[in-house]
Amino acid sequence: MKVLFVCTGNTCRSPMASAILAQLADRDGLLDAIEVSSAGIAAPLGSPASRAACDVMLRRGLSLAYHETRQIVFDDLINNDLVLTMTVGQREILINGMPEVENKVFTLGEFVGEKGDVLDPYGGGAQEYEACAALLTNWLMEGWEKIKEQYEL
């Protein structure tokens, strides 16, 4: 199964979400069954994750040192089983560009049955990044069982 996280610049939210979901898969011995990646709607090519995102992930025992930003392409929408955006606006951009993938593109909140977007911490301080990481962790823990059930992992 392939899961793609999408945000705007691919420097904060989507790489953090990707690392958190990979950690859940690793915890449950499912790293071979799930491929997790991230991309941005308006991402520069090959930039690292933001320093603050790296710091907050390190405090959680995760590393974004490997991460390089990349722009989402139509093949990403075709080749992934589940695409999770951080905002309704991002979801709408993807679906408007490729309506045939609507059945596998959701906001993270929508997917886990929560309301609201994952706010962008970019440019904020440690508190904003910690709050974002906590929300991502909580929602992904809620959604992990659903992913395992729906995709028979």
C-alpha positions in Angstrom: 0.0 0.0 0.0 1.2 3.5 -0.8 0.3 6.6 1.2 1.2 10.1 0.1 1.0 13.2 2.4 0.5 16.5 0.7 1.0 20.1 2.0 2.0 23.3 0.4 5.8 23.5 0.5 6.7 20.0 1.6 9.0 21.3 4.3 6.9 20.9 7.5 3.6 19.1 7.7 3.7 16.5 5.1 7.3 15.2 5.9 6.4 15.2 9.6 3.2 13.2 8.9 5.2 10.8 6.7 7.7 10.2 9.4 5.0 9.6 12.0 3.1 7.1 9.9 6.3 5.3 9.0 7.0 5.0 12.8 3.5 3.5 13.3 4.1 1.0 10.5 7.5 0.1 12.0 6.0 -0.3 15.4 3.5 -2.8 14.0 6.0 -4.6 11.8 4.4 -3.3 8.6 7.2 -1.3 7.0 7.3 -3.9 4.2 3.6 -3.5 3.6 3.3 0.3 3.5 5.2 2.9 1.5 4.9 6.4 2.9 6.0 9.6 1.0 5.3 13.3 0.8 5.1 16.1 -1.7 4.0 19.7 -1.9 1.6 21.6 -4.2 4.1 24.6 -4.4 7.3 22.9 -3.3 10.8 23.9 -4.4 12.9 20.9 -5.6 15.4 19.4 -3.3 15.2 21.7 -0.2 15.5 20.1 3.2 12.8 20.0 5.8 12.6 23.2 7.9 15.0 23.3 10.8 12.1 23.6 13.3 10.3 20.5 11.8 13.6 18.6 12.1 14.0 19.7 15.7 10.4 18.7 16.7 10.8 15.3 15.0 14.1 14.7 16.7 12.5 15.4 20.1 10.1 12.6 19.1 12.8 10.2 18.1 12.3 10.7 14.4 14.6 12.1 11.7 13.8 14.3 8.7 17.5 14.4 7.7 16.8 12.4 4.6 14.0 14.6 3.4 14.2 16.6 0.2 11.2 18.6 -1.0 9.4 17.7 -4.2 6.5 19.0 -6.2 3.5 16.7 -6.5 2.9 15.3 -10.1 -0.2 13.6 -11.6 1.6 10.2 -11.4 1.7 10.6 -7.6 -2.1 10.7 -7.6 -2.4 7.7 -9.8 0.3 5.6 -8.1 -0.7 6.1 -4.5 -3.6 4.2 -2.8 -4.3 7.0 -0.3 -3.5 10.7 -0.6 -3.9 12.8 2.5 -3.8 16.6 2.4 -3.4 19.0 5.3 -6.2 21.3 4.2 -9.5 21.4 2.3 -7.9 23.8 -0.2 -5.1 21.4 -1.0 -7.6 18.6 -1.5 -9.7 20.7 -3.8 -6.6 21.7 -5.9 -5.8 18.0 -6.4 -9.3 16.9 -7.2 -10.0 19.8 -9.6 -6.8 18.9 -11.4 -7.6 15.2 -11.6 -11.3 14.4 -10.7 -10.9 10.7 -11.3 -8.8 10.3 -8.1 -11.5 11.9 -5.8 -12.2 8.5 -4.1 -8.6 8.3 -2.7 -7.9 12.0 -1.8 -8.9 13.2 1.6 -7.9 15.8 4.1 -6.2 14.1 7.1 -8.9 15.4 9.3 -11.7 14.1 7.1 -10.0 10.7 6.8 -9.9 10.3 10.6 -13.4 11.8 11.2 -12.2 15.1 12.7 -13.0 18.6 11.6 -10.5 21.3 10.6 -7.2 21.6 8.8 -3.7 21.0 10.0 -2.4 24.5 10.3 0.9 25.4 8.7 3.6 26.1 11.4 6.0 27.5 8.8 7.6 30.7 10.1 6.3 30.1 13.6 8.2 29.1 16.7 8.7 25.9 18.5 5.2 26.0 20.0 3.5 26.1 16.6 5.7 23.1 15.4 5.0 21.2 18.6 1.3 21.8 18.3 1.3 20.7 14.6 3.3 17.5 15.5 1.0 16.7 18.3 -2.1 17.1 16.1 -0.5 15.0 13.3 0.5 12.3 15.8 -3.0 12.2 17.4 -4.8 12.1 14.1 -2.5 9.5 12.5 -2.9 7.3 15.6 -6.6 7.5 15.1 -6.4 6.8 11.4 -3.8 4.0 11.7 -6.3 1.3 12.5 -8.6 2.5 9.7 -5.7 2.3 7.2 -4.8 -1.2 8.4 -8.4 -2.4 8.1 -9.4 -0.7 4.8 -6.2 -1.6 3.0 -5.9 -5.1 4.6 -2.4 -4.6 6.0 
